[in-house]
Amino acid sequence: MICAGRVVIVTGAGRGLGRAHALEFARQGASLIVNDLGIARDGGGAGDEGPAHDVVAEIQALGGRAVASGHDVATADGAVALVATAIEAFGRLDVLVNNAGFLRDRMLVNLGEDEWDAVMRVHLKGHFLPLRNAAAHWRAESKAGRPVDARVINTSSAAGLMGNVGQANYSAAKAGIVGLTLVAAAELARYGVTVNAIAPAARTRMTEELFAAAMAAPEAGAFDAMAPENVSPLVTWLGSAESRDVTGRVFDVAGGRIGVMEGFRHGPSADKGARWDPAELGPVVTGLLAKAAAPEPVYGT
């Protein structure tokens, strides 16, 4: 029960990873705000309150406490109402798990502006707005002299870290989430808030068709490495009081494997001490690249 007494918001919690996170937090003693619009895999449809309410019912069947939220986290009003729901229902907020998202995949030359905007909106803006409003609440609590021991867990992707052919919009949004995580971790530490991100691999509506072979369920009795429930223990631990010294990190998690991603670092360099002439840069750049680590290959190449 490492999250006993904590209040947790999980966005996109009606299915897949979000549902698994919400249920694991409940098993570990947390009270939940289960946020989900109940829309289709591509973000279409009129929305359905059923998935969020179904997860609430599952949590209550476990003996836990939960309320459903149908707020659109990519709108300013929705994000404000989401945080307010937690405080009204349970009197506090300790953890925000940003997980909501959908896909609109196209090769770059066929990618429409509306498809770009929609994916950026739900993933990047849908992380920023709840984070901003939760952070404002925790800052106010800290300035009022009330102790804060809060957590944010953002959801990036291997596509955001290394790219994936056919997912320029999704990859860009997920890379942006890493940048947002790093800045938020630096800015919010003074208020008692940690901010980390995960890059999960699991079988969800977004992956079971795109990576059908890799995501297929195993034979009965074998370890199901792609089950979304495998990701949730790390997310739950990151939401606990035990993780207060961990912030600004990105974790790669799938099956029984957990890794720490090591992103951009200062590598080999050359300093002339004066302005370079373009004609002399060929051998300089070639020499630097020879010393640098080779880049990870883009998925799908």
matplotlib code that plots the C-alpha trace (Angstrom):
import matplotlib.pyplot as plt

x = [0.0, 2.7, 0.2, -2.2, -4.0, -2.7, -5.1, -4.3, -5.6, -5.1, -6.0, -7.1, -7.9, -10.8, -8.8, -5.3, -2.4, -4.5, -6.9, -4.1, -2.4, -5.7, -6.3, -2.8, -2.9, -6.2, -4.6, -1.8, -4.3, -4.8, -8.1, -8.6, -10.0, -10.6, -10.5, -11.6, -13.6, -14.5, -13.6, -12.3, -8.7, -8.2, -9.9, -13.2, -16.7, -19.1, -17.5, -18.8, -18.8, -19.0, -15.2, -14.4, -17.4, -16.5, -13.1, -14.6, -16.8, -13.8, -11.9, -14.9, -15.2, -11.6, -12.7, -11.2, -12.5, -12.8, -14.9, -15.2, -14.2, -15.3, -13.4, -11.4, -7.8, -6.7, -9.0, -8.2, -11.6, -11.4, -8.0, -9.1, -12.2, -10.2, -8.0, -11.0, -12.8, -9.9, -10.0, -13.8, -14.0, -11.1, -9.8, -6.4, -4.3, -1.0, -0.3, -1.1, -0.5, -0.8, -1.7, -4.5, -3.8, -4.8, -3.2, -3.6, -0.7, 0.4, 3.7, 5.0, 4.1, 0.5, 0.1, -2.6, -2.5, -5.6, -4.0, -0.9, -2.9, -5.2, -2.3, -0.4, -3.5, -4.3, -0.7, 1.3, -1.4, -3.2, -0.1, 0.6, -2.8, -3.4, 0.3, 0.0, -3.1, -1.9, 1.4, -0.5, -2.4, 0.7, 2.5, -0.4, -0.3, 3.5, 3.2, 0.5, 2.9, 1.2, 3.7, 3.6, 5.0, 3.5, 4.2, 3.7, 4.2, 4.1, 3.7, 6.2, 7.1, 10.0, 8.7, 9.3, 12.8, 14.0, 11.3, 9.0, 8.3, 4.7, 4.3, 5.8, 3.0, 3.0, 6.8, 7.1, 4.4, 6.0, 9.5, 7.9, 6.6, 10.2, 11.2, 8.1, 9.1, 12.6, 11.5, 8.7, 11.1, 13.5, 10.8, 8.6, 11.3, 11.1, 7.5, 8.0, 6.9, 8.8, 8.2, 9.2, 8.2, 7.8, 8.3, 6.2, 5.7, 2.4, -0.6, -3.3, -5.7, -2.9, -0.4, -2.3, -2.9, 0.2, 2.6, 0.3, 3.1, 5.0, 1.9, 0.2, -0.7, 1.3, 0.1, -1.8, 0.4, 3.3, 4.4, 2.5, 5.3, 3.1, 0.2, -0.3, -0.3, 3.4, 4.0, 1.9, 4.1, 6.8, 4.2, 2.7, 6.1, 6.9, 3.6, 4.5, 6.4, 9.4, 10.2, 10.7, 14.4, 13.8, 12.9, 13.6, 14.1, 12.6, 12.1, 11.9, 9.5, 8.1, 7.3, 9.7, 12.3, 12.9, 15.6, 16.7, 16.9, 20.0, 19.1, 21.0, 24.4, 27.3, 29.5, 32.7, 33.4, 36.0, 36.6, 38.7, 38.5, 37.2, 34.6, 34.8, 35.0, 32.4, 35.0, 37.1, 34.2, 34.0, 36.9, 36.0, 32.4, 33.6, 36.1, 33.5, 31.1, 33.8, 34.2, 30.5, 28.2, 26.2, 22.5, 19.8, 18.0, 14.5, 11.8, 10.5, 13.7]
y = [0.0, 2.4, 5.1, 4.8, 8.2, 9.7, 11.2, 10.5, 11.8, 9.6, 11.0, 8.6, 6.1, 4.3, 1.8, 0.4, 1.9, 4.5, 1.9, -0.3, 2.6, 3.6, 0.0, -0.4, 2.9, 1.8, -1.5, 0.5, 2.5, 5.7, 7.4, 8.1, 10.6, 8.4, 10.8, 9.7, 11.1, 7.7, 8.6, 6.4, 5.4, 8.3, 10.9, 10.7, 9.9, 11.7, 10.4, 7.8, 8.1, 4.3, 3.5, 5.9, 4.7, 1.1, 1.7, 3.5, 0.5, -1.9, 0.3, 0.3, -3.5, -3.6, -1.6, 1.6, 5.2, 6.7, 9.3, 9.6, 12.7, 13.4, 16.7, 17.5, 17.9, 19.7, 22.7, 25.3, 24.9, 21.2, 21.1, 23.5, 21.4, 18.2, 19.5, 21.0, 17.6, 15.9, 18.6, 18.6, 14.8, 14.0, 17.3, 17.2, 16.2, 14.4, 12.8, 13.6, 10.9, 12.4, 9.6, 10.7, 10.4, 9.1, 8.5, 9.9, 8.3, 9.3, 9.4, 12.9, 14.0, 12.9, 14.3, 16.9, 20.0, 19.0, 15.6, 17.4, 19.8, 17.2, 15.0, 18.0, 19.1, 15.9, 14.8, 18.0, 20.5, 17.7, 17.3, 21.0, 22.2, 19.6, 20.0, 23.8, 23.7, 21.0, 23.0, 26.2, 24.3, 22.9, 26.2, 27.8, 25.1, 25.5, 29.2, 28.8, 26.8, 23.4, 20.6, 19.3, 15.9, 15.7, 13.8, 14.2, 11.3, 12.2, 9.7, 10.0, 7.2, 5.5, 7.3, 10.6, 9.6, 7.9, 8.6, 6.2, 6.2, 7.2, 9.1, 12.5, 14.2, 11.7, 11.6, 15.4, 15.6, 12.9, 14.5, 17.8, 16.0, 15.1, 18.8, 19.8, 17.2, 18.5, 22.1, 21.3, 19.2, 22.1, 24.7, 22.8, 21.2, 24.2, 23.4, 19.7, 18.4, 15.8, 15.4, 12.3, 10.6, 7.1, 5.7, 2.6, -0.4, -2.2, -3.6, -0.9, 0.3, 2.5, -0.3, -3.6, -2.9, -0.8, -3.4, -6.5, -9.1, -7.6, -6.9, -10.3, -12.0, -15.2, -18.7, -19.4, -19.6, -17.6, -14.2, -11.6, -9.0, -6.5, -6.4, -2.8, -3.9, -4.5, -0.7, 0.3, -0.8, 1.8, 4.5, 3.7, 3.8, 7.1, 8.4, 7.3, 9.1, 6.8, 8.5, 12.0, 12.1, 11.1, 13.9, 15.0, 11.4, 9.4, 5.7, 3.1, 0.3, -2.8, -6.2, -6.9, -4.4, -0.9, 1.3, 4.9, 6.8, 9.0, 11.8, 14.6, 15.3, 17.5, 15.3, 15.9, 19.5, 21.7, 25.3, 27.5, 30.5, 32.5, 32.4, 29.3, 29.6, 27.3, 25.8, 24.5, 22.8, 19.5, 17.8, 19.3, 17.9, 14.6, 14.3, 15.2, 12.6, 10.0, 10.5, 10.7, 7.8, 6.6, 7.6, 5.1, 4.0, 5.4, 2.7, 1.4, 1.9]
z = [0.0, -1.0, -2.1, 0.9, 1.4, -1.8, -4.3, -8.0, -11.3, -14.3, -17.7, -20.5, -17.8, -19.4, -21.3, -21.8, -19.9, -18.1, -16.8, -15.7, -13.8, -12.1, -10.9, -9.6, -7.7, -6.2, -5.1, -3.5, -1.4, -3.5, -4.3, -8.0, -10.5, -13.5, -16.5, -20.0, -22.9, -24.2, -27.8, -30.7, -31.3, -33.7, -31.5, -33.3, -32.1, -29.8, -26.6, -24.2, -20.4, -20.1, -20.0, -17.1, -15.1, -15.7, -14.2, -11.3, -10.7, -10.8, -8.3, -6.0, -6.3, -5.0, -2.0, -3.3, -3.8, -7.2, -9.2, -13.0, -15.0, -18.5, -18.7, -21.9, -20.6, -23.8, -22.9, -20.3, -18.6, -18.7, -17.0, -14.3, -13.6, -13.5, -10.7, -8.9, -9.1, -7.2, -4.5, -4.2, -4.1, -1.8, -0.4, -1.9, -4.9, -4.8, -8.2, -11.8, -14.4, -17.9, -20.2, -22.6, -26.3, -29.7, -33.1, -36.6, -38.5, -42.0, -43.9, -43.7, -47.2, -46.7, -43.2, -43.1, -41.0, -39.1, -38.3, -37.0, -34.9, -33.4, -32.2, -30.9, -29.0, -27.2, -26.4, -25.9, -24.9, -23.0, -20.9, -20.4, -19.2, -16.5, -15.4, -15.3, -13.2, -10.8, -10.4, -9.6, -6.9, -5.4, -5.5, -3.6, -1.0, -0.6, -0.3, 2.3, 4.5, 3.8, 3.0, -0.6, -1.6, -5.1, -8.3, -12.0, -14.4, -18.1, -20.9, -23.8, -26.2, -27.9, -31.0, -29.3, -28.3, -31.5, -34.0, -35.9, -39.6, -40.3, -37.0, -37.5, -35.5, -32.7, -32.5, -32.3, -29.6, -27.5, -27.9, -26.7, -23.6, -22.7, -23.0, -20.9, -18.3, -17.9, -17.5, -15.1, -13.0, -12.7, -12.0, -9.5, -7.3, -5.0, -4.2, -3.4, -6.8, -8.8, -12.6, -14.5, -17.8, -19.1, -22.6, -22.3, -24.7, -24.2, -26.0, -26.3, -28.9, -30.2, -30.7, -31.2, -34.9, -35.7, -34.2, -34.5, -34.4, -31.5, -29.5, -29.9, -26.7, -25.9, -25.4, -22.3, -19.2, -20.7, -19.5, -21.4, -21.8, -23.7, -21.1, -20.0, -16.4, -16.6, -16.9, -14.0, -11.1, -12.1, -12.6, -9.1, -7.5, -9.1, -7.7, -4.1, -1.4, -1.9, -5.2, -3.8, -4.8, -8.5, -10.9, -14.4, -15.6, -18.5, -18.0, -20.8, -19.5, -21.1, -19.8, -16.9, -18.1, -16.7, -18.1, -17.7, -21.0, -21.5, -23.9, -25.4, -23.7, -24.7, -26.9, -28.8, -29.8, -31.5, -30.6, -33.0, -30.8, -33.8, -36.5, -38.7, -42.5, -44.1, -46.4, -43.4, -41.6, -43.7, -41.9, -38.6, -38.6, -40.0, -37.1, -34.5, -35.9, -35.8, -32.1, -31.3, -30.5, -33.4, -33.2, -32.4, -35.6, -36.2, -35.8, -39.0, -41.0]

ax = plt.figure().add_subplot(projection="3d")
ax.plot(x, y, z, "-o")
ax.set_aspect("equal")
plt.show()
